[in-house]
Amino acid sequence: MNMHSKTIDLDAILAELGPVFAERSAKHDADDTFVHQNYSALRERGVFSAQVPTDLGGPGISHREIAAFLRALAGYCPSTALAVSMHQHLVSAAAKNHKDGKPGAALLQKVLAGELVLVSTGANDWLDSGGEAEKVEGGYRINAFKAFASGSPDGDIAITSCAYDCPEDGPSVIHFPLPLKSEGVTMMDDWKTMGMRATGSQTMQFKDVFVPDEAIAMKRPRGPFHPAFAVITTVAMPLVMAVYTGVAEAAAKISVQKATVRPVDDVKAVQLGELENLLATAQMAADSMLEMADDLNFTPTAELASQILVRKSVCANHVILAVEKALEVAGGAAFFRKNGLEQLLRDAHAGQFHPLPEKRQQLFTGRLMAGLSPVQSPFGN
């Protein structure tokens, strides 16, 4: 252990900042504004570098611990928690690679040194990626639109990819980090949505952006499942769905408070029991994902990724069902925005769109069960 490692107390940070974030949450939701103040406060307290391992001088907060932090944070401001989860899953992936003797330390050290915010563009890209990469002297020229870039208003580095029609290897994808202050990077300010409105998950445009050869972290065939995604899926989904589980828990808390103001009759008692069953199912799915990730001690496989994705679908569905039931339990009071359930319901519905959406997950899982590759590449590789 590095004796000069940073330390951090996530519980103390939650106790200090959570109520402040909660006061601002509804206004950000109403105004479609990014949580700049929340990000600044979290940066000042070292939350973005919390998972950097102790052997690199970081606090060494575990995957389970950061999931618990995000789950609790969602009870105060779901958008802040979700945006931070997108950064944290990239740090988790780098920490897993570093743990397994693969490249990851350089990125982790940058995050630690500058408390940098990483921005993921992988969810919408998945295996095919998008955009166009042209080989030029010393690197590539990138043109692409990258949607769902959560946290990008305060982001420092995009961890992204681009399709590349390689003359030698055929349809390919190149992966690279891209400083968001690079020439040719434009923020589209188009994040006007039903829920999770304050995550800043706008589209980014890369127009004739130059990426040097030495920045390319990986080149792979376009379309087929790649082992890197077994790592990404296994570390990311437990963190992302921890946020939505926290949303459901917050909704349940409000609804029980509203329901028990008056004497509880048999109908209301049954509704409360239904709510608990739905919430428990979401919680068990979320907890199971964390157990499978095993604090980054897992062996990445397509089969493990499939089981993580199964639980992601179960969790996402039951979060929505639980929050809908919370509205029923609370009764007419739930229809008033001031009580918070309306916002939580809209936020809960975003969970279904994270990769993989349920039908695509079922296809992925079903193909593996049939002894096939988990995806069928449209590019013939």
C-alpha positions in Angstrom: 0.0 0.0 0.0 1.2 3.5 -0.9 1.6 5.3 2.5 0.9 8.6 0.7 -2.4 7.6 -0.7 -5.3 10.1 -0.5 -8.2 9.3 1.7 -11.9 10.1 1.4 -15.0 9.6 3.6 -18.0 9.0 1.3 -20.5 8.8 4.1 -19.4 12.2 5.4 -19.6 13.7 1.9 -23.2 12.4 1.5 -24.2 13.8 4.9 -22.8 17.1 4.0 -23.8 17.5 0.4 -26.9 15.3 0.0 -29.4 17.7 1.5 -27.9 20.6 -0.5 -28.2 18.7 -3.7 -31.8 17.7 -2.9 -32.7 21.4 -2.5 -31.5 22.1 -6.0 -32.8 18.9 -7.8 -36.3 20.0 -8.7 -35.1 23.4 -10.1 -32.5 21.6 -12.3 -35.2 19.3 -13.5 -37.6 22.2 -14.3 -34.9 24.2 -16.0 -33.1 21.4 -17.9 -29.8 22.7 -16.4 -26.7 20.7 -15.6 -25.6 20.2 -12.0 -22.5 22.4 -12.2 -22.5 23.3 -8.5 -22.8 19.7 -7.5 -20.0 18.6 -9.7 -17.8 21.4 -8.3 -18.5 20.3 -4.8 -17.8 16.6 -5.6 -14.6 17.6 -7.3 -13.4 19.6 -4.4 -13.9 16.5 -2.1 -12.1 14.1 -4.5 -15.1 12.0 -5.4 -14.1 11.6 -9.1 -10.7 10.0 -8.1 -12.2 8.0 -5.3 -11.7 4.6 -7.0 -8.1 5.2 -8.0 -6.2 2.3 -6.4 -3.9 2.9 -3.4 -0.8 1.6 -5.2 -1.2 4.6 -7.5 -1.7 7.0 -4.6 -5.5 7.1 -4.8 -8.1 6.5 -2.0 -8.8 2.9 -3.3 -12.6 3.1 -2.7 -14.0 -0.2 -3.8 -16.5 -0.9 -6.6 -19.1 -1.9 -4.0 -18.5 1.2 -2.0 -18.9 3.5 -5.0 -22.1 1.7 -5.9 -23.5 2.3 -2.4 -22.5 5.9 -2.6 -24.3 6.4 -6.0 -27.4 4.5 -4.7 -27.6 6.8 -1.7 -26.8 9.9 -3.8 -29.7 9.1 -6.1 -32.1 9.7 -3.1 -31.0 13.3 -3.1 -30.4 14.1 -6.8 -30.9 11.2 -9.3 -29.3 13.2 -12.2 -26.1 13.9 -10.3 -25.8 10.3 -9.3 -26.4 9.0 -12.8 -23.9 11.5 -14.4 -21.3 10.6 -11.8 -21.9 6.8 -12.4 -20.9 7.3 -16.0 -17.6 8.7 -15.0 -17.1 6.1 -12.2 -17.7 3.1 -14.5 -14.9 4.3 -16.8 -12.6 4.6 -13.7 -13.8 1.1 -12.6 -12.8 -0.4 -16.0 -9.4 1.2 -15.9 -8.9 0.0 -12.3 -9.9 -3.5 -13.4 -7.5 -3.4 -16.3 -4.7 -2.2 -14.0 -5.5 -4.9 -11.5 -5.2 -7.5 -14.2 -1.9 -6.1 -15.5 -3.3 -4.4 -18.5 -3.1 -0.7 -19.5 -5.1 1.5 -17.2 -2.7 3.2 -14.8 -1.9 6.2 -17.0 -5.6 7.1 -17.2 -6.1 6.6 -13.5 -3.1 8.8 -12.7 -4.5 11.6 -14.9 -7.8 11.4 -13.1 -6.0 11.5 -9.7 -3.7 14.3 -10.6 -6.3 16.7 -11.9 -9.6 15.3 -10.4 -10.6 14.9 -14.1 -14.1 14.0 -15.2 -14.3 11.3 -17.8 -17.2 11.2 -20.3 -18.5 7.9 -21.8 -19.8 7.7 -25.3 -19.9 3.9 -25.4 -23.5 3.2 -24.5 -24.9 4.5 -27.8 -22.0 3.2 -29.8 -22.0 -0.4 -28.4 -20.2 -2.8 -30.7 -20.6 -1.0 -34.0 -19.6 2.5 -32.9 -20.3 5.3 -35.4 -18.8 8.2 -37.2 -16.0 8.1 -39.8 -12.3 7.8 -39.1 -9.8 8.7 -42.0 -6.2 7.6 -41.7 -3.9 10.6 -42.1 -0.2 11.2 -41.5 0.5 10.5 -37.8 -3.0 9.5 -36.8 -6.7 9.7 -37.7 -9.2 12.5 -38.6 -12.5 11.9 -36.8 -15.9 13.0 -37.8 -18.8 11.9 -35.6 -21.8 12.7 -33.5 -21.7 11.1 -30.0 -25.0 11.2 -28.1 -25.7 10.5 -24.4 -22.5 12.1 -23.3 -23.4 12.4 -19.6 -21.4 14.9 -17.5 -20.0 16.5 -20.7 -20.7 20.1 -19.6 -18.0 19.7 -16.9 -16.1 16.9 -18.6 -12.4 16.8 -19.3 -11.8 13.7 -21.4 -14.1 11.6 -23.6 -13.5 7.9 -23.6 -14.8 7.2 -27.1 -14.5 5.3 -30.3 -15.1 5.6 -34.0 -15.8 3.3 -37.0 -12.9 2.9 -39.3 -13.0 1.2 -42.7 -9.5 -0.3 -42.5 -8.0 -1.2 -45.9 -6.2 -4.2 -44.4 -8.6 -5.5 -41.8 -12.0 -4.4 -43.1 -14.7 -2.8 -40.9 -13.0 -1.8 -37.6 -13.4 0.4 -34.6 -10.7 2.5 -33.0 -10.9 3.4 -29.3 -9.2 6.5 -27.8 -9.4 9.2 -25.1 -10.1 12.6 -26.5 -9.6 15.8 -24.5 -12.8 17.8 -24.8 -10.9 21.0 -25.4 -9.5 19.6 -28.6 -10.1 21.6 -31.7 -13.2 20.5 -33.6 -15.2 19.3 -30.5 -18.5 21.0 -30.1 -21.2 20.5 -27.5 -24.7 20.5 -29.1 -26.7 21.5 -25.9 -29.6 19.2 -27.0 -30.4 17.4 -23.8 -34.1 18.2 -23.4 -35.7 15.0 -22.1 -38.5 13.4 -20.2 -36.3 12.5 -17.2 -32.8 12.6 -15.8 -32.8 16.2 -17.2 -29.8 17.5 -15.3 -27.2 14.9 -16.4 -26.0 17.0 -19.3 -26.1 14.0 -21.5 -25.9 16.1 -24.7 -24.6 15.1 -28.1 -21.0 16.0 -28.9 -19.9 16.7 -32.4 -16.3 15.8 -33.5 -15.6 17.7 -36.7 -12.2 17.0 -38.4 -10.7 16.2 -35.0 -7.2 14.9 -35.1 -6.3 11.8 -33.0 -2.6 10.8 -33.0 -1.6 7.2 -33.5 -0.2 7.0 -30.0 -3.6 7.9 -28.5 -5.3 4.8 -30.0 -5.9 2.4 -27.1 -7.5 -0.4 -29.1 -8.4 -1.4 -32.6 -10.9 -4.2 -33.1 -13.3 -5.7 -35.7 -16.5 -3.8 -36.0 -19.6 -5.7 -35.0 -18.5 -8.9 -33.1 -18.5 -9.1 -29.3 -15.1 -8.2 -28.0 -13.6 -9.2 -24.6 -13.3 -5.6 -23.6 -17.0 -5.4 -23.4 -17.1 -8.2 -20.9 -15.2 -5.9 -18.6 -17.1 -2.8 -19.4 -20.5 -4.4 -19.0 -19.6 -6.1 -15.7 -18.3 -3.0 -14.1 -20.7 -0.5 -15.5 -24.2 -2.0 -15.1 -23.9 -2.5 -11.3 -23.1 1.2 -10.9 -25.7 2.5 -13.3 -28.5 0.4 -11.9 -27.4 1.3 -8.3 -28.6 4.8 -9.2 -32.0 3.6 -10.4 -32.4 1.3 -7.4 -31.8 4.4 -5.3 -34.5 6.2 -7.3 -37.0 3.4 -6.5 -36.0 3.5 -2.8 -36.6 7.2 -2.6 -40.0 6.9 -4.3 -41.0 4.1 -1.8 -40.0 6.2 1.1 -42.1 9.2 0.0 -45.1 6.9 -0.8 -45.0 5.2 2.6 -44.9 8.6 4.4 -47.9 9.8 2.4 -49.9 6.5 2.8 -49.5 6.3 6.6 -50.6 9.9 7.3 -54.1 8.3 7.7 -55.1 4.9 9.1 -54.1 2.1 6.8 -56.9 -0.1 5.6 -56.6 -3.5 4.0 -56.4 -2.2 0.4 -53.6 0.2 1.3 -51.8 -2.6 3.2 -51.9 -4.8 0.1 -50.6 -2.0 -2.0 -47.7 -1.5 0.4 -47.0 -5.2 0.3 -47.0 -5.1 -3.5 -44.6 -2.1 -3.4 -42.2 -4.0 -1.1 -42.1 -7.0 -3.4 -41.4 -4.9 -6.5 -38.7 -2.9 -4.7 -37.1 -6.0 -3.2 -36.9 -7.6 -6.7 -35.0 -4.5 -8.0 -32.8 -4.5 -5.0 -31.9 -8.2 -5.3 -31.1 -7.8 -9.0 -28.9 -4.8 -8.2 -27.1 -6.6 -5.3 -26.6 -9.7 -7.4 -24.8 -7.7 -10.1 -22.4 -6.3 -7.5 -21.8 -9.8 -6.1 -20.9 -11.0 -9.7 -18.5 -8.1 -10.2 -16.9 -9.1 -6.9 -15.0 -5.8 -6.3 -13.3 -6.2 -9.7 -12.1 -9.8 -9.0 -14.2 -11.3 -11.7 -13.0 -13.2 -14.8 -14.5 -11.3 -17.8 -16.5 -13.6 -20.2 -19.4 -13.1 -22.5 -21.4 -15.5 -20.3 -20.8 -13.3 -17.2 -21.7 -10.2 -19.3 -25.0 -11.9 -20.3 -25.9 -12.7 -16.6 -25.1 -9.1 -15.7 -27.4 -7.9 -18.5 -30.2 -10.2 -17.4 -30.1 -8.7 -14.0 -30.0 -5.2 -15.5 -33.2 -5.9 -17.3 -34.9 -7.3 -14.2 -33.7 -4.3 -12.2 -34.8 -1.7 -14.7 -38.2 -3.2 -15.1 -38.9 -3.5 -11.4 -37.6 0.0 -10.7 -40.2 1.3 -13.0 -42.9 -0.9 -11.6 -41.9 0.0 -8.0 -42.1 3.7 -8.7 -45.4 3.3 -10.5 -46.7 1.4 -7.5 -45.4 4.1 -5.2 -47.6 6.6 -7.0 -50.6 4.3 -6.4 -49.7 3.9 -2.7 -49.4 7.6 -2.2 -52.7 8.3 -3.9 -53.7 11.7 -5.2 -50.8 13.4 -3.4 -48.4 11.8 -5.8 -49.9 13.8 -8.7 -48.5 17.0 -7.2 -45.0 17.8 -8.5 -44.0 19.3 -5.1 -44.1 15.8 -3.5 -41.3 14.5 -5.8 -42.8 11.3 -7.1 -43.6 12.7 -10.5 -39.9 13.5 -11.1 -38.8 10.1 -9.8 -41.2 8.3 -12.1 -39.8 10.2 -15.2 -36.2 9.5 -14.0 -37.0 5.8 -13.4 -38.0 5.3 -17.0 -34.6 6.2 -18.3 -33.2 2.9 -16.9 -34.6 0.8 -19.7 -32.5 2.6 -22.3 -29.1 1.8 -20.9 -27.4 -1.1 -22.8 -28.7 -3.4 -23.4 -32.4 -2.6 -23.7 -34.5 -5.7 -22.7 -35.2 -7.1 -26.2 -31.6 -6.8 -27.2 -30.5 -8.3 -23.9 -32.8 -11.3 -24.5 -31.4 -11.7 -28.0 -27.8 -11.5 -26.6 -28.6 -14.0 -23.8 -30.7 -16.3 -26.0 -28.0 -16.7 -28.7 -25.4 -17.6 -26.0 -27.9 -20.2 -24.5 -28.2 -21.7 -28.0 -24.4 -22.0 -28.3 -24.1 -19.1 -30.8 -22.0 -16.0 -30.6 -23.9 -13.4 -28.5 -24.3 -11.0 -31.5 -24.4 -11.5 -35.2 -22.2 -9.0 -36.9 -23.7 -7.2 -39.9 -20.2 -6.6 -41.3 -19.4 -10.2 -42.0 -16.5 -10.5 -39.5 
